[in-house]
Structures are given as structure tokens and as C-alpha cells.
Amino acid sequence: VLDIEYQAKKVETLAEVTVEKVITVKITNIVGAGIEVQYRDMVRGFVPRRDVSYIRIEKLEDIYTIGDAIEVKVLEVRKDNQFIASLKALQPKPWEQFIQNYAAGDIVDATIKRITEIGAFVEILPGVEGLLHKSEISYDAYANIKDVISVDEAIKVKIVSIDTDAKRIALSIKKLEADPWETLWETHHEGDIIEVSVKRIERRHMWVNLMQYVDAMLYKSESLLEENQEFSDNFKDGDKIQVQITEMNPKRRRIVVSQAAIIRAVEQKQLADYKERQEAEEHTENSTMKNIFKAALGDSKE
């Protein structure tokens, strides 16, 4: 009799479980693939991991507990009288929230989630991540990503662009600062003699730092080294040296400097000074001779 009553009650309960309906269920087990649930202790159901949340959850046990009552939306009723349900179908869609509240140009608080070879994936909202490309992390093109940012670090980023169709967001850290190359041309000019610091040494040239994020190239042929001498034997990172700016190319963001040009400039000035003195002396001699002839010839026009 009890079994007949139970089966009748189960049929009645099953009739309540229909697609799209929101029901309250109890968690009976948590497995790697998702969450097992029961409706009114009679009808078994399952919430797949992909339908638990829009947010990536590493361990479901950290969020849900066996015996908890939760609301789910029925997605499918199977032939074996079990159902498939979703938790995230009842949650607001993160992408829609993002589109409603953010736009390109906004500066937002975010968290570094993963660092890869191309850059970092940054969480703006739970369930919404953007790409911080390695070229947008720093104006220093040679900066190591992991030296600048780290996983789980809270940072501020600027939204560069939003692709609503592909649901992609491009982010930048360096655009939070003024581009040093844009103002460099106002303060530095070809021919200027300045002090720089050695930054990176290579075989045929080395990089020197003019100002933060701005480096220039010093070729070996424009250094004061002999042909058989090496940069690495004569310089180390951080050394201060005097150079002259010999080339500035705003479009290519390229600056070339020279030590030898300073010596050449000194030599040219010495040569110019010598010529000037020679001309002055010749002029003095000519004037003296002219005065002598004038005195000897008196008023004679010849």
C-alpha cells in the first residue's frame, strides 16, 4: 500500500518538473562533473558544472554544501524521469552587466587572473575578463611581464576597446600615463650633449637610457672604444656617460647617440678657432705692412 502511494506521489511530483520551470531542490552530492540534486526527495536531477555559474569555480565544495536548498531552472526532463537543471540561468549575465556599465576609455579596478606569453587575462567583473596585451603593460618595450604584474594582483586598467560581437575586451596599463615619446621632442634635440645611463649591452651596440621608458642606441663605431675592445669589458649597467644626440626619428621612435661625435665637435671647434686666429694674425700683419707703406710713400696715391 505504501509503495503504491509513493509511486502515485512520484508521478504527481514528476508532473511538476517541466522545462523552464524554476524549482527548489536539495543538494545530495557534489562531484567533479557538477552537483546532484533531488526535488521533494523523489525526483533526481543534475546541475552540470558548466551550468553552475558564469564565474569560474575551482572547487564546488567551497561554495556549495550537501543538504543545502537551492533554486534551479529546469533545462531538460529525461526519459528516465531525471532532469537537468541550471543555476546560472537564474543569475544575471556578466557580459550584459558589463556592457550596461562600462565603455571604451573607462578606467576600472581589475584583478590579474592569468599570465601568458601574449599578456595577461584580467577580471573586470566576476565572469568578465579582458586581455592586457604585453605591449600595453609598459612603455618599456623590454620589460618582463612578471616583473611588472603578478597573478591575483589588484590593478587599475584602461579599457581600450570592446568587441561586443566577439565579447572581447582590450585593456591597457601604460595608457594610464602620458606617453614619454610624445613630449621627448620638446626637450631633446639633435646635437644636444646629455648624460645617459647604460641599460643593456650587446655585441655591436648598447642601449642607453635618456629618461624613463626612453632608450637610445649607441653603436660601437660611435663609442670611444678601439676595434678590439668590447662593450662588456668597459661598461656595466648603470654607468653614466656623456653622449651627443645624432639622430631623432619620431615616427620610428628611434634615437641614436654618439660619444665620438663629442670628440669630433671639439676637434672641429679647435680647428675653427685655429683658422680664426690665423685669419686674425694675417689681418694684423697686412694692416701693419699697409701702415708701413703709407708712412714711406706719404701722400702719393701710387
PyMOL commands that set and color helices and strands:
alter all, ss='L'
color gray80, all
select helices_A, chain A and resi 2-14+49-51+60-62+88-90+94-101+134-136+145-148+174-176+180-187+220-222+231-234+260-297
alter helices_A, ss='H'
color red, helices_A
select strands_A, chain A and resi 22-31+34-39+43-48+69-77+83-86+107-115+119-125+128-133+154-163+168-172+193-201+205-211+214-219+240-249+254-258
alter strands_A, ss='S'
color yellow, strands_A
deselect
rebuild
show_as cartoon
